[in-house]
Amino acid sequence: MTMSVIWGVPYLMIRVAVEEISPGMLVFLRTGLAALLLVPIAVARGEVRDALVRWRWLVVFTAIEIAIPWVLLASAETHVSSSLAALIIAGVPLVGAAITRASGERLGRTNLAGLLVGLAGVGAIVGTEIGGGDARAFAELGAVAVCYAVGPIILSRYLDDAPALAVVALSLGIAALAYAPVAAFSVPDGMLSGRVIASVLGLAFLCTALAFLLFFALIAEIGPVRATVITYVNPAVAAIAGVTILDEAFTAGMAVGFVLVLVGSVFATRPGAKRQGVPARLEPAVAETKT
């Protein structure tokens, strides 16, 4: 529940922040501030070297989990409400279930039905709200959902033996360095408002530094696919925050679509029978979806 709240409010904070700063600048500030907090701690603990052994997968994880989705999400929220963005990204467990199936886990009738119901829910949300946004924003949110589903799987399969603190700290540092040139060419013209500053700080320290550490612990406990189930509650938190604080609209189509996505995700991620002959290197990842 704590993770659901911590990763439910970022949608509101992002929506507020992009009113005055560019998506690239927001990602730079969010990752840079969080890295400044976590990297020294990882260094002091002597964990950085162990994480750098897997530096290639560390870079891939950084791109998939942070660098790409965060800028796309911020860009999308310049055109759609924070509530709508969160509802679409609620489809992450559906994507995770499909990827797990491709890795060797059978898709039973219940799982298939869940995927179809969930996809119908996403269609209901997008279909009834696309007039209020634009196609590019919805495409960006779809890409974010895919990245958020793939990231935990990469972490579980290829970085599971690396220190969690060092992984998140180095990933944030790499992302900040990557976005530094972008931020240099998108400096705000004037002084930022208090609520934008508060949103950036909240995103960096609460919703990034603390949240990632909690999320890694969750993945280790219940596996990568089930860890994404926190997105069941995230949209509700985001919707409540958006409606009450930003006065965003919440339509019947969004409500119906979210219920369908929620129900579909529950059934789509139910453990199924494991396919015979799964490669040994995939066994741990497949097994983790069954815990």
C-alpha positions in Angstrom: 0.0 0.0 0.0 2.9 2.4 0.8 4.3 1.9 -2.7 0.9 2.4 -4.3 0.6 5.8 -2.6 4.2 6.9 -3.2 3.9 6.0 -6.9 0.4 7.3 -7.2 1.2 10.9 -6.4 4.0 11.4 -9.0 1.5 11.8 -11.8 0.1 14.9 -10.1 3.6 16.2 -9.3 4.7 15.7 -12.9 1.6 17.5 -14.2 2.4 20.4 -12.0 6.1 20.5 -12.9 5.7 20.4 -16.7 3.7 23.6 -16.5 7.0 25.5 -16.0 9.9 23.2 -17.0 10.5 20.9 -20.0 10.2 17.1 -19.7 13.9 16.8 -20.2 14.8 19.3 -17.5 12.3 17.5 -15.2 14.0 14.1 -15.7 17.4 15.7 -15.2 16.4 17.4 -11.9 14.6 14.3 -10.6 17.4 11.9 -11.3 20.2 14.3 -10.5 18.9 15.2 -7.0 18.1 11.6 -6.2 21.5 10.5 -7.3 23.2 13.1 -5.2 21.5 11.6 -2.2 22.0 7.9 -3.0 25.4 7.6 -4.8 27.5 8.7 -1.8 25.7 6.2 0.4 26.4 3.4 -2.1 30.0 4.4 -2.3 30.3 4.5 1.5 28.9 1.0 1.7 31.4 -0.3 -0.9 28.6 -1.5 -3.2 29.4 0.4 -6.4 32.0 -2.0 -7.7 29.7 -5.1 -7.4 27.0 -3.3 -9.4 29.5 -2.1 -12.1 30.4 -5.7 -12.9 27.0 -5.9 -14.7 27.4 -2.4 -16.2 25.9 -3.4 -19.6 22.7 -4.5 -18.1 22.8 -1.6 -15.7 22.8 0.8 -18.7 20.0 -1.2 -20.3 18.0 -1.1 -17.1 18.5 2.6 -16.8 17.3 3.3 -20.3 14.2 1.0 -20.0 13.1 1.8 -16.4 14.1 5.5 -16.1 15.5 7.5 -19.1 12.9 6.6 -21.7 9.7 6.2 -19.8 10.2 9.3 -17.5 10.6 11.7 -20.4 7.8 10.2 -22.3 5.5 10.3 -19.3 6.3 14.0 -18.7 5.8 14.8 -22.3 2.4 13.1 -22.4 1.3 14.9 -19.3 1.7 18.2 -21.1 -1.3 17.1 -23.2 -3.4 14.8 -20.9 -4.5 14.9 -17.3 -2.5 13.1 -14.6 -5.5 10.9 -13.9 -5.8 9.7 -17.4 -2.1 9.1 -17.7 -2.2 6.9 -14.6 -5.2 5.0 -15.8 -3.5 4.0 -19.0 -0.3 3.0 -17.3 -2.5 0.7 -15.1 -2.1 -1.7 -18.0 1.5 -2.5 -17.0 0.6 -5.9 -15.4 -1.1 -6.9 -18.7 2.2 -6.2 -20.6 4.2 -8.0 -17.9 1.9 -11.1 -18.2 2.4 -11.1 -22.0 6.2 -10.9 -21.7 6.2 -13.7 -19.1 4.2 -15.8 -21.5 6.8 -15.2 -24.2 9.5 -16.3 -21.8 8.0 -19.8 -21.4 5.0 -19.6 -19.1 1.8 -21.0 -20.5 -1.2 -18.7 -21.0 -4.2 -20.5 -19.6 -7.8 -19.7 -20.5 -8.1 -17.5 -17.4 -5.0 -15.6 -18.2 -6.1 -15.1 -21.8 -9.6 -13.9 -20.7 -7.9 -11.5 -18.3 -5.7 -10.1 -21.0 -8.7 -9.6 -23.3 -10.7 -7.9 -20.6 -7.8 -5.7 -19.6 -7.2 -4.7 -23.2 -10.9 -3.9 -23.5 -10.5 -1.6 -20.5 -7.6 0.2 -22.0 -9.6 0.6 -25.2 -12.5 2.0 -23.2 -10.3 4.6 -21.5 -8.5 5.6 -24.6 -11.5 5.5 -26.9 -13.7 7.7 -24.7 -10.9 10.2 -23.9 -8.8 10.5 -27.0 -10.8 13.5 -28.1 -9.4 15.3 -25.0 -5.8 14.6 -25.7 -3.8 13.7 -28.8 -2.6 10.5 -30.4 1.0 11.2 -29.7 0.4 11.5 -25.9 -1.4 8.1 -25.9 1.4 6.5 -27.9 3.9 7.9 -25.4 1.9 6.4 -22.5 1.7 3.1 -24.2 5.5 3.0 -24.5 5.8 4.0 -20.9 3.6 1.0 -19.9 5.9 -1.4 -21.9 9.0 0.0 -20.3 7.6 -0.3 -16.8 6.8 -3.9 -17.5 10.2 -4.8 -19.0 12.3 -3.0 -16.4 11.5 -5.2 -13.4 12.1 -8.3 -15.5 15.6 -7.1 -16.5 16.3 -6.3 -12.9 15.2 -9.7 -11.7 17.0 -11.7 -14.4 20.3 -9.9 -14.9 20.8 -7.6 -11.8 19.3 -9.7 -9.1 22.7 -10.4 -7.4 23.8 -6.7 -7.5 23.3 -4.5 -4.5 19.9 -2.8 -4.9 21.1 0.6 -3.5 24.0 0.7 -5.9 21.9 -0.3 -8.9 19.3 2.5 -8.3 22.0 5.1 -7.4 24.1 4.4 -10.5 21.0 4.2 -12.7 19.9 7.6 -11.5 23.4 9.0 -12.0 23.6 7.6 -15.5 20.2 9.0 -16.4 21.2 12.4 -15.0 24.4 12.5 -17.0 22.5 11.6 -20.2 19.9 14.4 -19.7 22.4 17.1 -18.6 22.9 18.3 -22.2 19.2 18.4 -22.8 18.6 20.3 -19.6 21.4 22.8 -20.5 19.3 23.9 -23.5 16.0 24.1 -21.7 16.7 26.2 -18.6 13.5 28.1 -17.5 13.4 31.7 -18.3 12.3 32.9 -14.9 12.0 31.8 -11.2 10.1 28.6 -10.7 6.9 28.8 -8.5 6.8 27.3 -5.1 4.5 24.4 -6.1 6.8 23.4 -9.0 9.8 23.4 -6.7 7.9 21.3 -4.2 6.9 18.9 -6.9 10.4 18.5 -8.2 11.8 17.8 -4.7 9.0 15.4 -3.9 9.6 13.5 -7.2 13.3 13.3 -6.5 13.5 12.3 -2.9 10.2 10.7 -2.0 9.0 9.2 -5.3 12.4 8.3 -6.7 15.1 7.7 -4.1 12.9 6.2 -1.4 10.4 4.6 -3.8 13.0 2.7 -5.8 14.6 1.2 -2.7 11.1 0.0 -1.6 10.3 -1.3 -5.0 13.5 -3.4 -5.3 12.7 -5.0 -2.0 9.2 -5.8 -3.2 10.6 -7.4 -6.4 12.9 -9.6 -4.3 10.0 -10.6 -2.1 7.2 -11.4 -4.7 8.8 -11.4 -8.2 8.9 -8.9 -11.1 5.4 -9.4 -12.5 3.5 -9.3 -9.3 5.5 -6.4 -8.1 3.9 -4.3 -10.9 0.5 -5.1 -9.4 1.0 -1.9 -7.3 -0.3 -0.2 -10.4 -3.8 -1.5 -9.4 -4.0 1.1 -6.7 -1.7 3.8 -8.3 -4.4 5.0 -10.7 -7.0 5.4 -7.9 -4.5 7.5 -5.9 -3.6 9.5 -8.9 -7.2 10.1 -9.9 -8.2 11.2 -6.4 -5.2 13.6 -6.3 -5.9 15.0 -9.7 -9.6 15.5 -9.2 -9.3 17.0 -5.7 -6.1 19.1 -6.1 -6.0 19.9 -9.8 -9.7 19.8 -10.5 -9.3 17.3 -13.3 -12.3 15.6 -14.9 -13.0 12.0 -14.2 -15.5 10.5 -16.7 -17.6 7.4 -16.8 -15.5 6.0 -19.5 -12.4 6.3 -17.4 -14.2 4.6 -14.4 -15.5 1.7 -16.5 -12.2 1.3 -18.3 -10.2 1.2 -15.0 -12.5 -1.5 -13.5 -11.9 -3.6 -16.6 -8.2 -3.1 -16.5 -8.1 -3.9 -12.8 -10.1 -7.1 -13.2 -8.2 -8.1 -16.4 -4.9 -7.6 -14.7 -5.8 -9.8 -11.7 -6.7 -12.7 -13.9 -4.0 -12.2 -16.5 -1.3 -12.4 -13.8 -2.6 -15.5 -12.1 0.1 -18.2 -11.9 -0.2 -20.7 -14.7 1.4 -24.0 -15.7 5.0 -23.7 -16.7 5.9 -24.8 -20.2 8.0 -27.9 -20.5 11.5 -27.3 -21.6 12.0 -23.7 -20.4 15.6 -22.8 -20.8 17.5 -23.1 -17.5 18.6 -19.4 -17.6 14.9 -18.4 -17.6 13.8 -20.7 -14.8 14.4 -18.3 -11.9 12.5 -15.5 -13.6 9.6 -17.7 -14.6 9.4 -19.2 -11.1 9.4 -15.8 -9.5 6.0 -15.1 -11.1 4.6 -18.0 -9.2 5.5 -17.0 -5.7 
